[in-house]
Amino acid sequence: MNPAEPDPQTPTSPIAFVAVEGLHGKLDYHVSVLGAASPKTAAPLFAVNEERLALLYGSNGTGKTTLLRMLFDALSPSDDRGHRTSLARVRFRRFEIGFANGDSVRYERSDAVAGGFLATAKVSGEDHVWEWDPEREAGSTYFEFTGEFGRTFRIGEPPPGKAGFLRALEHFDVNPVFLTDSRVLVSDVVQPGNSVGEPIYNAIAQSARTVDQLVQKERNEDVRDALTRVRDYLRQIVFAAAQRGSERTDTIYADVAEAIVEHASRVGRRRKDTIPNLRVRVEELGMRATAFTRFALIPEPPAAALIEALDKAQPGVGPVLRDVLTPYLDGLSQRMDELQPGLNAMAGYVDAVSTFLTPKLFDFRLATGAQIVDSVTGERLDPAGLSSGEKQILVLFSDVVALRERTRLFIIDEPELSLNPEWQRQLMPALLQSTDGTPMQLVAATHSIEIMAKYRERLRQLA
């Protein structure tokens, strides 16, 4: 029986622990990701708090990077990116990932060797087992592809249990993202770019005369790719919200006409508090709109002109002003409600990057994307001209924001690379802040004293 498809209304369960036995033939670890104080429920984590963060640290050779890579490959469902092959190259006896609701993914062998394994995904108490053998996979005559009109075609018979296991990984809906120590971003939800795409890599290599030039070109491509991803993501959520908000705005004039007709036929006492209450609402909406106009998400509403008109109005016209203005104010309020998630993502992104790029000025507009300006000369700067640390910050936060709704696990190997001690101290708080409102968990391996000192309760020692 196949696992049920994930219910979009059901909260996804966070990862509770990662365990490995016989890593490299000698190491055993049980890493608590949520922590002992966390409730073992299926509830997601939506907060700027330490519970969404786990830090691995230990001496060189303790397997931190290997463990991160195994975590990434073990939860990635794609069957054409070498995830199972990557796991097969690692010596281990058992590798398991447990979710807070009791679901799990497990890979195991009879001994701590490299090669095939038994893969088991447990969903709601039901096991989906796939015996993965590299030789059998290499000689498989089974093919699956999508043809015209989205139809799926299959040739041959799939290995027993394969389809159910991969569907179970899709059911977990983790879609992990891994930023390696060489600053290559890998994930099933990201199209291969210059760092992993051979055609682009070869083109760069042919035009580079030295290794330094090659590395520099790759890093500049990484920056451009990340800026494109975050721009596309922010445009998508803002345009979708603007379309929903405009549906209410389009009805304003009809509402105004209806309100005038109703007012003309209404009989009752004049309410002296109508204009003051209306003035308060205009002020509140005007203040709220400031955050949206900062990023040109909405035109600046005429709050000052409306307040001036209300101050001049006689109490007797209060009811008609209320009836006429209420549809407009309701439409403005609803439009901002729809745009609020996009504003939060955009403001979090700009504020996080700005924390690090001082004294440069960083901003973002939907029409032009990210902009970096020299605060002294006013000159607009090319991201390719930034320092290595600045580029890393720009890439990291652009990708974290761009993928905040597509992944529940962002894995980072040595996030402190190229960052000075002050930036290292600021990094994790800023990452948590920029992913506020999402269930994204952050797992990182670090040697940074600055990072570890700030998050002692989130340290997981590998020894």
C-alpha positions in Angstrom: 0.0 0.0 0.0 1.4 3.4 -1.0 1.7 6.2 1.6 -1.0 8.8 1.5 -0.3 12.0 -0.3 0.7 14.8 2.1 -2.3 16.9 3.1 -1.4 20.6 2.5 -3.6 21.5 5.5 -1.7 19.1 7.8 1.4 20.6 9.5 4.6 18.9 8.4 6.7 17.3 11.1 10.2 18.6 11.9 13.3 16.4 12.0 13.9 15.2 15.5 17.2 13.2 15.3 19.9 11.8 13.0 21.7 8.6 14.0 24.5 6.7 12.3 26.3 3.5 13.3 29.6 2.3 11.9 30.4 5.5 10.0 33.7 5.0 8.3 33.7 1.6 10.0 34.2 3.1 13.5 32.0 6.1 14.5 28.5 6.0 16.1 26.5 9.2 16.6 23.0 10.0 17.7 22.3 13.7 17.0 19.3 15.4 18.5 18.1 18.1 16.0 15.2 19.4 18.0 16.6 19.0 21.5 15.3 17.3 24.6 13.1 20.2 25.5 11.2 20.1 22.2 7.6 18.6 22.1 7.6 15.4 20.2 4.6 16.2 18.1 3.9 16.8 14.4 3.6 20.6 15.0 5.8 22.7 12.7 8.3 25.3 14.0 7.3 28.8 13.1 9.5 31.2 15.2 12.8 33.0 15.4 14.1 30.6 18.0 17.0 28.3 18.5 14.8 25.2 18.1 15.1 25.4 14.3 18.9 25.3 14.5 21.4 22.4 15.1 25.1 22.9 15.1 27.6 20.1 14.6 31.1 20.5 15.8 34.1 18.3 16.5 37.7 17.8 15.5 38.7 17.2 11.9 38.0 13.7 10.8 35.0 13.2 13.0 32.7 13.0 10.0 30.8 16.3 10.1 30.8 16.9 6.4 30.0 13.3 5.6 27.1 13.3 8.0 25.7 16.5 6.4 26.0 15.0 2.9 24.3 11.8 4.0 21.5 13.8 5.5 21.0 15.6 2.3 21.1 12.5 0.1 19.0 10.4 2.4 16.0 12.8 2.2 16.2 13.8 -1.5 13.7 11.9 -3.5 15.0 12.5 -7.1 16.1 9.3 -8.8 18.4 10.8 -11.3 20.8 12.9 -9.3 22.9 10.2 -7.7 21.6 10.4 -4.1 21.6 6.6 -3.5 24.9 6.2 -5.3 26.4 8.9 -3.1 25.2 7.0 0.0 26.6 3.7 -1.3 30.1 5.2 -1.4 30.1 5.8 2.4 31.0 3.1 4.8 28.2 2.8 7.5 26.1 0.0 9.0 22.9 2.0 9.8 21.8 5.6 9.0 18.5 6.9 10.3 16.5 10.1 10.3 13.6 10.4 12.7 10.8 12.9 12.5 9.0 14.3 15.6 5.7 12.5 14.7 7.4 9.0 14.6 8.0 8.8 10.8 11.5 7.8 9.8 14.0 7.1 6.9 16.5 4.3 7.5 19.4 2.9 5.4 21.1 -0.2 6.8 23.6 -3.0 5.9 24.7 -6.1 7.7 28.2 -4.6 8.2 29.9 -1.3 8.0 30.9 -1.5 4.3 30.2 0.5 1.2 27.8 -0.6 -1.5 24.1 -1.6 -1.5 21.7 -1.3 1.4 18.2 -1.8 2.6 16.2 1.5 2.5 13.1 1.8 4.6 10.7 4.8 4.9 8.2 4.6 7.7 5.0 6.7 7.1 2.2 6.6 9.7 3.5 3.2 10.9 3.7 1.6 7.5 7.1 0.5 6.1 8.1 1.1 2.5 11.2 -1.1 1.8 13.6 -0.9 -1.2 16.6 -3.2 -1.5 19.1 -1.0 -3.3 21.8 -2.8 -5.2 24.2 -0.6 -7.3 24.9 -3.4 -9.8 21.2 -4.1 -10.3 20.5 -0.4 -10.7 23.2 -0.1 -13.3 21.9 -3.0 -15.3 18.2 -2.1 -14.9 16.0 -2.0 -18.0 13.4 0.1 -16.3 12.9 3.7 -17.6 10.4 6.3 -16.7 9.9 9.6 -18.5 7.3 12.3 -19.1 6.1 12.7 -22.6 3.8 15.1 -24.5 0.8 16.5 -22.5 2.5 15.5 -19.2 1.8 11.8 -19.7 4.2 9.4 -17.9 5.6 6.4 -19.8 7.3 3.4 -18.2 9.4 0.8 -19.9 10.2 -2.4 -18.0 9.5 -3.2 -14.4 10.8 -1.1 -11.5 12.8 -2.8 -8.7 10.5 -4.0 -5.9 9.7 -1.3 -3.4 11.5 1.5 -5.3 8.4 3.4 -6.3 6.9 3.2 -2.8 10.1 4.3 -1.1 10.6 7.3 -3.4 6.9 8.4 -2.9 7.5 8.2 0.8 10.4 10.6 0.5 8.2 12.9 -1.5 5.5 12.6 1.2 7.9 13.9 3.8 8.2 17.0 1.7 11.6 18.0 3.1 13.4 18.8 -0.2 16.7 19.5 1.5 19.2 22.1 0.3 22.9 21.7 0.9 25.5 24.5 0.7 28.8 22.7 0.6 32.1 24.0 2.0 33.1 24.8 -1.6 30.0 27.0 -1.7 28.2 24.9 -4.3 24.4 24.9 -3.8 22.9 21.5 -4.5 19.2 20.4 -4.2 16.5 18.7 -6.1 14.5 21.9 -6.1 17.3 24.0 -7.8 18.1 23.6 -11.4 21.8 22.7 -12.0 23.7 25.9 -12.5 27.3 26.7 -13.2 28.7 24.8 -10.1 27.2 21.5 -11.1 26.2 22.0 -14.8 29.0 20.7 -17.1 28.2 22.9 -20.1 28.5 26.1 -18.2 31.5 24.8 -16.3 33.3 23.9 -19.5 32.5 27.3 -21.0 33.9 29.0 -18.0 37.0 26.8 -18.1 37.7 27.6 -21.7 37.7 31.3 -21.1 39.7 31.3 -17.9 43.5 31.5 -18.2 44.3 30.7 -14.6 42.8 28.8 -11.7 42.1 32.0 -9.9 40.2 33.4 -12.8 38.1 30.2 -13.1 37.2 30.3 -9.4 36.4 34.0 -9.6 34.1 33.4 -12.6 32.4 30.6 -10.8 31.8 32.7 -7.8 30.4 35.5 -9.8 28.0 33.1 -11.6 26.9 31.8 -8.1 26.1 35.4 -7.1 24.1 36.0 -10.3 22.2 32.7 -10.0 21.3 33.4 -6.4 20.1 37.0 -7.1 18.0 35.6 -10.0 16.4 33.0 -7.8 15.5 35.5 -5.0 14.2 38.0 -7.5 12.0 35.4 -9.2 10.7 34.2 -5.9 9.8 37.6 -4.5 8.2 38.6 -7.8 6.1 35.4 -7.8 4.7 35.8 -4.3 4.1 39.6 -4.7 2.4 39.4 -8.1 0.2 36.6 -6.9 -0.8 38.6 -3.8 -1.3 41.8 -5.9 -3.7 39.9 -8.2 -5.7 38.6 -5.3 -5.7 42.1 -3.7 -6.8 43.7 -7.0 -9.9 41.6 -7.0 -11.2 43.5 -4.0 -10.0 46.8 -5.3 -11.9 46.4 -8.6 -15.2 46.3 -6.7 -14.6 49.6 -4.8 -16.5 51.9 -7.2 -19.5 49.5 -7.1 -19.3 49.5 -3.3 -19.2 53.3 -3.2 -22.2 53.6 -5.4 -24.1 51.1 -3.3 -23.1 52.9 -0.1 -24.3 56.2 -1.4 -27.7 54.7 -2.4 -28.1 53.1 1.0 -27.1 56.2 2.8 -29.6 58.3 0.9 -32.4 56.0 2.0 -31.2 55.6 5.6 -32.9 57.5 8.4 -31.4 57.9 11.8 -29.5 60.0 14.3 -26.2 61.7 13.3 -23.2 60.2 15.1 -20.7 62.8 16.2 -18.0 60.1 16.6 -18.0 59.1 13.0 -15.4 61.5 11.7 -12.9 61.0 14.6 -13.2 57.2 14.2 -12.7 57.5 10.5 -9.7 59.7 11.0 -8.1 57.1 13.3 -8.5 54.4 10.7 -7.0 56.6 8.0 -4.0 57.3 10.2 -3.5 53.7 11.0 -3.7 52.5 7.4 -1.4 55.4 6.4 1.2 54.3 8.9 0.9 50.7 7.9 1.3 51.6 4.2 4.8 53.1 4.9 6.4 49.6 5.0 4.8 48.7 1.6 5.7 51.9 -0.1 9.3 51.5 1.0 9.5 48.7 -1.6 7.1 50.2 -4.0 4.6 47.4 -3.5 1.7 49.9 -3.4 1.3 53.6 -4.4 1.4 55.9 -1.4 -2.2 56.4 -0.2 -3.5 59.9 0.1 -3.6 59.7 3.9 -2.6 63.3 4.6 -5.1 64.7 2.1 -7.9 62.5 3.6 -7.1 63.6 7.1 -7.1 67.2 6.1 -10.5 66.8 4.5 -11.8 65.0 7.6 -10.5 67.8 9.8 -12.5 70.3 7.8 -15.7 68.3 7.6 -18.8 69.1 9.7 -20.1 66.3 11.9 -23.3 66.1 9.9 -21.5 64.7 6.8 -19.7 62.1 8.9 -22.0 59.2 7.9 -21.8 59.8 4.2 -18.0 60.2 4.4 -17.9 56.9 6.3 -20.0 55.1 3.7 -18.0 56.5 0.8 -14.5 56.0 2.2 -15.1 52.6 3.9 -15.0 50.6 0.6 -11.7 52.3 -0.3 -10.1 51.7 3.1 -11.3 48.1 3.2 -9.8 47.5 -0.3 -6.5 49.1 0.8 -6.4 47.0 4.0 -7.2 43.8 2.1 -4.5 44.5 -0.5 -1.9 45.0 2.2 -3.1 41.8 4.0 -2.5 39.9 0.7 0.9 41.5 0.2 2.1 41.0 3.8 3.9 37.7 3.3 5.8 39.2 0.3 6.6 42.3 2.3 7.9 40.1 5.2 10.1 38.1 2.9 11.5 41.2 1.1 12.1 43.2 4.2 13.7 40.3 6.0 16.0 39.7 3.0 17.0 43.4 2.7 17.5 43.9 6.4 19.5 40.8 6.8 21.9 41.5 4.0 22.1 45.2 5.0 23.4 44.1 8.4 26.5 42.7 6.8 27.2 45.0 3.8 27.5 48.3 5.8 28.7 50.9 5.0 27.3 49.9 1.5 23.6 50.4 1.0 21.6 47.4 -0.1 18.1 47.5 -1.4 15.6 45.5 -3.6 13.0 46.4 -6.1 10.8 44.1 -8.1 11.5 45.8 -11.3 15.3 45.9 -11.0 16.2 43.3 -8.4 18.9 43.7 -5.8 20.9 47.0 -5.8 24.1 47.8 -4.0 25.2 51.4 -3.7 28.4 53.0 -2.3 27.1 55.1 0.6 29.9 57.7 0.1 29.9 58.2 -3.7 26.4 57.1 -4.5 27.8 54.8 -7.2 25.9 51.6 -8.0 28.1 48.6 -7.5 28.4 45.4 -9.4 28.0 42.3 -7.1 31.0 40.8 -9.0 33.2 43.5 -7.4 32.3 42.6 -3.8 34.7 40.8 -1.4 34.6 37.0 -1.0 32.8 37.4 2.3 30.3 39.9 0.9 29.6 37.5 -2.0 29.1 34.6 0.4 26.6 36.6 2.5 24.7 37.7 -0.7 24.5 34.2 -2.0 23.6 32.6 1.3 20.7 35.0 2.2 19.5 35.2 -1.4 19.2 31.4 -1.5 17.7 31.0 2.0 15.0 33.5 1.1 14.4 32.2 -2.4 13.9 28.7 -1.2 12.1 29.4 2.1 8.9 27.9 0.9 10.4 25.1 -1.1 12.6 23.4 1.5 12.2 22.5 5.2 15.9 21.7 5.7 18.8 24.0 4.8 22.2 22.4 5.4 25.4 24.5 5.5 29.0 23.2 5.8 31.2 25.7 7.6 29.0 28.8 7.3 31.8 30.9 8.8 34.0 30.7 5.7 35.4 34.1 4.6 33.5 35.9 7.4 35.2 38.0 10.1 34.4 37.3 13.8 31.7 40.0 14.0 29.9 38.7 10.9 30.1 35.2 12.3 28.3 36.3 15.5 25.6 37.9 13.5 25.1 35.1 10.9 22.8 32.6 12.7 20.5 35.2 14.2 20.1 36.8 10.8 19.4 33.4 9.1 16.7 32.6 11.7 15.2 36.1 11.3 15.1 35.9 7.5 13.3 32.5 7.7 10.8 33.7 10.3 7.3 32.3 9.6 8.6 29.2 7.9 9.2 25.7 9.3 12.7 25.6 7.8 15.3 23.9 10.0 19.0 24.9 9.8 21.7 22.3 10.3 25.3 23.4 10.1 28.8 22.0 10.8 31.1 24.7 12.2 34.5 25.3 13.8 33.6 28.9 14.7 34.0 29.9 18.3 31.9 33.0 17.6 28.9 30.9 16.4 29.3 28.2 19.0 29.5 30.6 21.9 26.2 32.2 21.0 24.3 28.9 20.6 25.7 26.6 23.3 22.4 24.8 23.8 22.2 24.0 20.1 25.7 22.4 19.8 25.9 18.7 19.0 29.5 17.4 19.5 30.9 14.7 17.3 33.9 13.0 18.9 
